[in-house]
Amino acid sequence: MILKIDEAMTQLKKLVGDDTSEDTISFIENISDTLTSLESKVNNNSDMVPKSELDRVNEEWARKYRDRFFEGTTPPPESQPNENENNNENNNEPLTFENLFKEE
């Protein structure tokens, strides 16, 4: 749930109670400063990316994503089968947990 600053501070006051330790006072001050700063940034739209810039970036990524399906891609390099794969293919035996950890 999103609270208004005064509601959050009221709940914080209930949690803190009568504690006047330096750590508690510092924590309350930090929370108050943080909430006030966030509220100010939202109200002033500061530190926010302009909507036109977001739209441009979203369009660019959407185009790249779409083009990925329509344009050919180079196939990944062929991997060389490891020794266990060769043994398994030659024997036509199902690979089991015990086969993976044989002592030789």
matplotlib code that plots the C-alpha trace (Angstrom):
import matplotlib.pyplot as plt

x = [0.0, 1.3, 1.0, 1.1, 4.1, 2.2, 0.6, 4.0, 5.5, 2.6, 3.1, 6.9, 6.2, 4.1, 6.9, 9.6, 7.6, 9.5, 13.0, 15.2, 18.5, 20.8, 20.3, 16.5, 16.6, 19.0, 16.7, 13.6, 15.4, 16.6, 13.2, 11.6, 14.3, 13.9, 10.1, 10.2, 12.7, 10.7, 7.6, 9.4, 10.8, 7.4, 5.8, 8.5, 9.1, 12.8, 15.1, 12.5, 13.1, 10.8, 7.9, 9.1, 12.5, 10.8, 8.6, 11.6, 13.5, 10.5, 9.9, 13.6, 13.5, 10.2, 11.7, 14.8, 12.7, 10.5, 13.4, 15.0, 12.3, 12.3, 16.0, 18.2, 20.6, 23.8, 23.6, 25.6, 28.9, 28.7, 29.7, 31.9, 30.4, 32.2, 33.6, 30.5, 28.2, 30.3, 30.2, 26.5, 25.7, 27.9, 26.4, 22.8, 22.3, 20.3, 22.4, 22.0, 23.3, 25.7, 27.1, 28.0, 30.2, 32.0, 35.4, 37.9]
y = [0.0, 3.5, 5.9, 9.7, 11.1, 12.0, 8.5, 6.8, 9.0, 8.3, 4.5, 5.0, 6.9, 4.0, 1.6, 3.7, 4.6, 6.6, 5.5, 8.6, 6.8, 8.5, 5.7, 6.0, 9.8, 9.4, 6.7, 8.9, 11.9, 9.7, 8.3, 11.8, 13.3, 10.4, 10.6, 14.4, 14.1, 11.5, 13.6, 16.6, 14.7, 13.3, 16.7, 18.5, 15.6, 16.0, 13.1, 11.5, 10.5, 12.5, 10.6, 11.3, 9.7, 6.6, 6.3, 6.5, 3.8, 1.6, 1.9, 1.2, -2.0, -3.1, -2.7, -4.6, -7.4, -7.6, -7.5, -10.4, -12.7, -11.4, -11.1, -14.2, -14.9, -16.8, -20.3, -21.0, -22.7, -26.4, -27.8, -30.8, -33.7, -34.5, -37.9, -38.9, -38.1, -40.2, -43.1, -42.8, -42.5, -45.5, -47.8, -46.7, -47.1, -44.6, -42.2, -42.8, -41.0, -43.9, -43.6, -40.0, -40.7, -43.9, -44.4, -45.5]
z = [0.0, -0.8, 2.1, 2.2, 4.0, 7.1, 7.2, 6.9, 9.6, 11.9, 11.5, 12.0, 15.2, 16.5, 15.7, 17.3, 20.4, 23.0, 21.7, 21.6, 20.8, 18.3, 15.8, 15.9, 15.5, 12.6, 11.0, 11.4, 9.8, 6.9, 6.2, 6.4, 4.0, 1.6, 1.5, 1.1, -1.7, -3.6, -3.3, -4.6, -7.6, -8.5, -8.2, -10.3, -12.7, -12.0, -12.6, -14.9, -18.5, -20.8, -22.3, -25.8, -25.0, -23.5, -26.6, -28.9, -27.0, -26.8, -30.6, -31.3, -29.2, -30.6, -34.1, -33.2, -31.7, -34.8, -37.2, -35.4, -36.7, -40.3, -40.9, -41.2, -38.5, -38.8, -37.3, -34.1, -34.7, -34.7, -31.4, -31.2, -29.2, -26.0, -25.2, -23.2, -26.1, -28.5, -26.1, -25.6, -29.3, -30.1, -27.5, -28.0, -24.3, -22.3, -20.3, -16.6, -13.5, -12.8, -16.4, -15.8, -12.8, -13.6, -12.1, -14.7]

ax = plt.figure().add_subplot(projection="3d")
ax.plot(x, y, z, "-o")
ax.set_aspect("equal")
plt.show()
